[in-house]
Structures are given as C-alpha cells and as structure tokens.
Amino acid sequence: MKKRLNNKPDLIILGSGSTAFAAALHATSYGARVAMIEKSVLGGTCINWGCIPSKTMIHAALFSHEARLGAAIGLGDWRDQVDVERLALHREQVVLNLRQERYLDVLQNVAGLELIKGTARFLDSRTIEVVDRRYHAERFLVAVGGFPRIPAIPGLNEVGFLTSRSALLLKSLPASLLIIGGGVIAVELGQMFNRLGCKVTILEHGPRILPSVEPELSEALQEVLVDEGVRIVLNSSICSVAGSAGMTTVSADVAGVSHEFTGEKLLIAVGTAPATAGIGLDLAEVDVDRKGFVITDSHMRTSTPGIWGAGDVTGGMMIATVGAREGVVAVDDMFNAGCGCPMDYLTAPMAIFTDPELGLVGHTEQGARQAGFDTLVNVMPVSAIPKSRVTGHRAGVIKMVADRPSGRLLGVHLICHRGAELINEAALALRLRATIDDLASTLPVYPSMSEGLRLCAQGFSRDITRLSCCAE
C-alpha cells in the first residue's frame, strides 16, 4: 500500500487531468513528493469528456460515412441505421479502459504521488484547504482546466440545452440539432451528428466558421460540410431561445434580418471558461485576465512566486499535448531553475478532427507579417496529391508560410485526409528550422498524403502541374 504524504508535500497540484498528471510524473522524477487534488473524476476533461469520447464518436461516424461511399462504388448496400445504445457502450468502454490504464494504474505504481479527493481552495499563497484539512507547500501548480462556456442568452436557462459534455452522453439521436457557435467543437460534433443521421444547423456569429484558422482552410471545410448536408448560417446574432412541444427555437438576427430556427435539441458550443471561480486565487494574489484565465509567463509562472499555472486554465492552446508540456515546463522551472526551458508554442501542432482533418502549426500568414517577417506563401489544392485520387479524398488545401530571405518554413496549415497525421511532419520541420528547399528535396513514400508537403514546397519555385509522378 502506498505511503501517504504528510501535509507539506514538495508540490501540490490542483487538478488531475493530462496537464496535472504530466507535471506530477515529471516532478517525481526529481524525487519530489507530490499531492494531486481532484474534486471530480480522475483524468480531467480529455479522457472523460473531451478528446477520447469525442474522437471515439467521430471515428464511429466516419465508418458510417465511408460505408456510404463504399456502397456508391459497388461495395454493397448501406442500410441507414445506428445502434446508439451499442455505440454509447463502446464509447464508455474506451474511456474506462484508458482511464484505468493511463491514470488509475499509474497512480498506484508511482512512489511519492498521492491523490486527494475534494475541492481545493487557497487560503494564502502557501496554504490550501481541502474539505476540512489544510495543506502547506512551497510550490503549487494550478491545473484545474475549464468547462463549456454558457453565454447569457434570454430564455436559455428555460430549455434543456446540451454542451460538448452532455451531447456525448446522449442515449438516443435527435432528429435535428441546432448548434450555437462555429468553432472547433461546433464543426467536429456538427459533422459527427450529421453523419449519424441528424439534421444539423450551425449558427455562427461571425462571417466564417473557425475564425481563428486560415481562411482558405475554413472555406474548404465549410464547402465539405455543406455538401454533406450541414446547414451553416453565418453572421447570426442570437437574440433569444424558447422551447415548446419538445422542440427548441432560436431567434436570431442574420445580417440584419430576423430569423427563427427550430430543432429537437440545442447544443451550445461557444468556447471554454476557466474553472477558477471559488478556488481562492484572489487570496493567493494570483492575477487572472478579464475572463478568469490564469496569467502566466513563458515558464508558466503566475504573478505569485511559488505558484504556477498550466493547461486550459491559462487560456492558451487548449489541447492535451500542449497542456502536458506546460506542466513539464512548470516543473522544470520549480526544480531546475535556470534550465532555460520555456514553452515553445510555435512548433506545437494542433488538429481539428473533422473529415477532412485540419492540421495547424507555426505562424499564420498574418501572424508572420505581424512578427516582422517578409513572407512567401503558397497554397496548393489537395487534389494535386496523387494519393488523393486513389482514395477519393480530394477536398482541401495545404498552405505554407516561409521567410523570403532565408526560405525558412514559418507555418503550415492544411485540411486534408489524415491531416492530423501529416501535420506532425510539418511540426518536426519547423522545430528543426527546415527551409522550403529542404522539404522540396525530401523523398516521401509514393503514393502517400505526405507527398503533399513536398509538392507544396516545390510549388514555391515551380509549376507542380508540369511534374510527372515521383519527379524530383
């Protein structure tokens, strides 16, 4: 049986998600005694309500979609029915297995790591209270994550709306779904529900979906979603929500004209709010921004010495791998001060798991210019990649941003089949400070989607339509 820590461990971590666990394991490698405090389910958002359950369901919806594509080219009939109960059991089993293997089993086998159940609240910068017990430490990591943000919309509290969490727990599929928001969650879950047979309408406040990504990518995705039957309404200012006879009606001002949209269910997907309320950050004198996110520097230090922040609670790149790295960077700063190990967000890739998938790493075109670079840009259609003709997945683009004087790659933004895999190669190229000539001279497997990176790099200096297959 594991020996319990005393009430003054070397590090106290608020949270037990992927960020917290990565930090805790790294801290124990320094010989530190670590206490993790969790008020809910071990593993945090990613394993329980975010990445794992959502991607499990998205992948299941992909099977449904590809079965239809197969039927269209002579591979048998497709019967349009979904066993939602069986699908839900599959999703739950995936979550349970990974939670057990990656969190519970690890927790039991790591010396110097203890999980404390309850809600933590700072009393001062060196003391927290959990239930009725106080703990003292010289180092704290705030990694409490976030939760779905709920906007103030008249009538919303009177209807049974869904969030990204509850939408994945449905035991039956609605016939129709309204989604308020046009960001990552909206497009991922919107396509998923549509492919499972639900009529989906996305209401986006701005002029395009995915407003934070390159416009060429969001336009390509919108075209795919619309072709699949998703209704996308842009420039929608939500006025009110009402429910009647088991249906929900959203009243919106669309480009100056009043409209009403009705669906069986309503999903709110307008971003993430930090879980910082009520944990005593004010008593610890930790600064937060106007939305409540913890403010940190490149070493994840907060405004209070001895307290660090990492993961979604800091409001940065809200993806599990980045949060985990932030946790590691924070721990290095705690136990190896002066190591020179700041966060590097520019070489951290992220993906959006629609189909086709979006992959993003490095500077955007506008961001590179704002950073002072003299930029070169090339945008190539995915249909130029021979493998796209083989698979039939021809939708999308690859966009590269480079520094004109040196040719160094500054950013890669793509939407294509298996884009979440392809972007990892681009991230490595950025990390190694590769040039577009370096990429143009690589020898990828033929035919493969990876060939798209070489072709796009070659497109800076030549007409790739004049290249034969496998040509240098």
N, C-alpha and C positions, 0 to 999 in steps of 0.2 A: 504493500500500500504506500502511496506517495506521502512523503512527509509534508505537513502543512507549513507554510511560511509564517513568520511572525508578522506583527502588524507594522513593520517597517521594511518592506522589500526594497531592492535596488531600483526597481522600476514598477510603476503602476500604470496599466493601460486601460483606458475606458473604451470598451468595445471588444468584440471577439470575432470580427469578420476577417476577410482576407488581408486587409491592412494590418489589423491588430495581430493576427497570427504570424505574419511575416516578420513584424517587428519583434514579437515575443521570442520566436525561434532564433532570430539573429542576436538578440540580447543574451540568450542563454549560451550562445557560442562564445561570448565574452566572459562567461562564468557568472552572469548576473542572476539574481533571484527575481522572478517576475510574477506579478499578480495581474490577471486579466479580469475585468469586471463586466458582466453581461446581464442585462435585465430581461432579455428575451431568449430566442433560440440561438444556440451556438452556431457560429459560422456567418452571421450577418446577412446582408442583402443578397450578395452574389449567389451564394449556394442555396439559399432558401426561397427568395422571392424575385431574384433578378436574372443574372446570366444563365444559370443552369436550367431552371424551369422554363424560361422564355425560349432559350435556344433549343431545348428539347422539343417544345411545341412547334417552333418554327421549322425545325427539321422534319417533324412529322407532316406538317402542311406541305413541305417540299415533296415528300413522297406522293402525296395526293396529286399535286400539280404535275409531277413528272409521269405519273400513271396516265394522266390525260394526254400528255404529249406523246407517250409511247403508243397509246391507242390510235392517235392521229397518223402514225406512220406504219400501222399494221401490226402492232404488238398486242392485240387482244382488246376486248371491250373493257370499259371502265364503268363500274356501277357507282353512282354518286351517293355514297352513304358513309357516315363516320360514326364509329362506335365511341362516343365521347367518354363513356364511363371507363372503358378499357384504356383509352388514351390517357385519361386522368391518372389511372393506376400506374401506368408506365412512367408518367412524369414524376409521380410521388416516389416511385421506387428508385429512379435515377437520383433524386435529391437525397433520399435516405441513405443510399449506398455511399454517395460521395461525402455526405456529412459524417458518416461513420468512419470512412477510410482516411479522409483528409483532415478531420478535426478531432473527433472523439478519440480515435485510436492514437493520434499524435499526442493529444493532451495527456493520455495515460502513460506515455512512454518517454516523455521529456522531463528530465530532472530539473528542479528549480522553477517549474511553471505550475501555477495554481489558478483555477477558475473560481471566481467568487460570484455568486448569483445575487442580483439585486440592482437597484438604481443608484448610481454614484452621483454625489454632489460635492463640489468643492466647498470647504468652509474657509479656507485661505489657500495660499499658493503652495503649501506643503501638506495639506490635510484634506482628506475626503471622508465622507460619511456614506456608508452602505448599510441600509436598514438601520440598526441602532449601534453599529460598530464603527469606530474611527480607525483610519489607516494613515500612516505618515510615510512620506518618501521625499527624496531629493530630486527625483525625476518622474515626470508624468508624460504620457502620450495620450492626447485626445483623438480617438479614432472611432467616434460614435456613429459616423455615417450620416445618412439622411433618409428622407421618406418622400412619397409623392406630394408635390405641392398642390394645394387646393385653392383656386382663385376665388375671389369674392364675387360671385355671380348671383343676382337676385333669383330666388327660388331653388337654388342648387341643393340646399340642405333639406328640401322637402321631397326630393326624388332620390331613388336608390341608385346613385351613380357608382361606376366602377373606377378603380385605379389600376395601375400596372400590376399591383399585387393581387387584388381580388379578381381581376379579369382572368388570371391564370388559374384560378381555383374554381371556375365555373364547372358545374356538373352537367350542364346542357348548353348547346349552342343557340344563341339568339338568332332569329330570322334576319334581324337588321341591327346595325350598330352605328351610332354617331360617335365620332371622336373629336373632342375639342383639343386642338394642338396639332402641329405639323412637324415636330421634332423626331428624334430617334425612336422613342417608344411608340409614337403615333404611327410611323411608317412601318416599323417592324411588326407590331401587333395588328395593324390595319391589314397588311398583306396576308398575315397568317390567318386571321379570321375570314378574310375574303376567300382564301384558298380552301378553307374548311367548309365553305358554303354559306357564309353570312354576307348579307348585303351591307357594304361599308361606305360611310361618308366621312371624309376628313374635312374639318373646318379649321383652316389656318388663318391667323390674324394678319400675317404679312403677305408680301407679293409672291413668295415661293415657299415650298416645303424645304426642310433642312436649311434654314437661313444661314447657318454658320459654316456650311461647306461650300466648296467652289460651285458657282452657278452652273457650270457645264455638267456637274455630277447630279445636282438636284433636278435639273431639267430632264436628264436622261432617266432618272428614277421615276419622275412624275409620268413620263411617257409610258414606261413599263406598267406602272400601277393602273393608269387609266385604261391601257389596253387589256388588262386583266379584269377590269370591271369596277375598280375602286373609283368612287366619285370624290374629286378633290375640289373644294371651294376655297379660293384664295381671297385675301382682303376681307376676311369675315370678322367683324367686331361683334362679340357675343353680348346680347342685351339681357336675356333672361332665359330661365329654364322652367318648364312646367311638366307635370305628369298627369295622365288621365287614361283610364281603362287599360292599364298595363303597358302604356306607351309613354315615351318621353319626347317632348317638343322643345327644340331650341330656337329661340328667336334671335336673329342676327341681322346686322346691317352689313350688306355686301356691296362694297363700292358705292355706298350712298343709297342703296335700295333695300327696303325691309323684306326679309325672307323668313320662312319657318321651315324647319327640318324636323322630321319625325322618325324615330327609331324605337325598337323594342328595348335596347339598352343604350346607356350613355357612358363613354369612357373619357375620363379627364386625364390628359397627358400633356401637361404644360411645364414639366421640369421637376427638379428636386429641391426640397427645402432641407436645411441642416437640422440635425437632431440636437441642437444646442440649448434649447429652452429648458430652464429648470435645473441645469447641472452646475450652477454656481460659478460660471466663468467670470461674472462681474466681481464676485468676492475674491477670485484669484487674480483679478485685474488683467484678464486676457482680452485683448481687443478683437472685436468682430466687425464685419462690414455691415452695411445697412440691411442686408438680407439675413444676417445672423451667422454667416460663414466665418470660421476662424481665420484670421490673417496670419500668414507665415512668410518667412524669407526662403531663400533657396536651400537652406539646410533644415527647413521645416520648424524653425524656432518661432515661437509666438512672442508677443510683447512682454511676457513674463519670463525671466530667467528660470530654467528648470522645468518649463512646460513646453512641449512640442505638439504640433498638430499634423495629421496625415489622413489621406483618403478623402472621401466625398465631403466630409465636414469642412474641408478647406475650400470647396467650390471650384476646384481646378478641373483637370481632365478626369471625369468620373468613370473610370474604368478600373477593373480589378488589378491589372498588372501595374498600372501607374501608382495606385494606392499602396500596393505591396512594396514597390520600390521607394515610395516616400517614407514608408515605415522603416525600411532598412537605412535610408539616408539619415533619418532622425536618430536612430540607434547609434549609427556610426558617429554622429555629432556628439551624442551623450557620452560614449565610452571610448572614443578615439578622437578627441577634439583636435582640430587642425589637420585632419586627414585629407582635406580638400576634396570632399565627396559631395558636391551639390547636386540637386536634381537637374536632369537634362531632359526637358520636355520635348525639345525639337526632334530628337531621334526616337521618341516613343510612339510607336504606331497605334492606331485605333481602327476598329472596324464597325460597320453598321450592317447587321445581319438581315438585310432584305435579300431578295434574289432578283437581279444580281447583287452581290455584296459590294459595299463601299469600303475602300481602304484609304487611310489618310496618314501621312507622316510629313513632318517638316513644315516649312513656310508655305503659306498660300501665295498666290501671285501678288495680291495687295499687301500682305504681310511682309513679303520680301522687299517690296519697294519702300514700305514704311520703315524697314530696318536699314535702309540706305543702300541696298544692292541695285546695281544696274542689271536688270533681269533679261533673260531669254526664256521664252515659253513655247512649248509645243504641245498640242492637243491632237491625239490620234484616236480614230474610231476603233472600237474593239473588233469590229468586223474585218479589220486589216490583219488580224492574227489568224493564221491558217487553222489552228485548233478550234476556233470559234465556228468555222464551217463544219468541222467534224461533229461537234456537239450540238450545233444548232443554237447555242447561246451567243448571239451576235450583238446583243444590246450593250451599250455602254461606251465609255471613253477612258483613255489614260492621259493624264495631264502631268507634265513635268515642268518644274521651275528651276532654272540654273542661273549661276552668276556669269555674266557675259565675259568679263576679263579672264577669269580662270577656268571657266567651264565647270566649276564645282556644282554638283547637284544640291539644290536647296530644299526641294519639296517634291513629293509625288502624291497625286490624288487620283484615284481610279474608281470606277464602277464596272465590274465585270464578273463573270462566272468565276467562283473561287477567289474573289478579290481579297478576302480575309487572309488567305494563304500567301498570295502574291505580294501583299504589302510588307510582309516580313523581310523579303529580299530587298525591297527598296529601303527599308529602315536600316538594314545592315550596310547598304551602300552609303547612306547618309552618315552613319556612325563612323565609317572608315574614310569619310571625306572623299568619296569617289567622284570622278568627273563624268560628264555625259559621254566622253570618248571612252572611258573605262567600261561603261555599260554597253556602249555600241560595239565593243570588241569582244564581249563575252560570248560563250558558246552554250546556249541553253539547249535542253533536250528538244528535239523536233518530232512530232508537233506537241507543243505544250503551251499553256497560257502564259508561262514565264517568258516566252519569246516576246511577249508584248512589251516588256521593259526594254529589251534590246532594240526592237523596232521603233519604239517611241524615241529612244536616244538617237538612233540613226536618223530619225526624221528631222532633227535639228539642222542637218547639213546635206541631206539628200532626199530625193523623192522616193519613198519606200514603195510606191506602186510600180516602180520600174525594177524592183528587186525580184529575182526568182526565189523559189522556195530554198531555204537553207543558205542563201547567198550571204557573203560577208559584206 
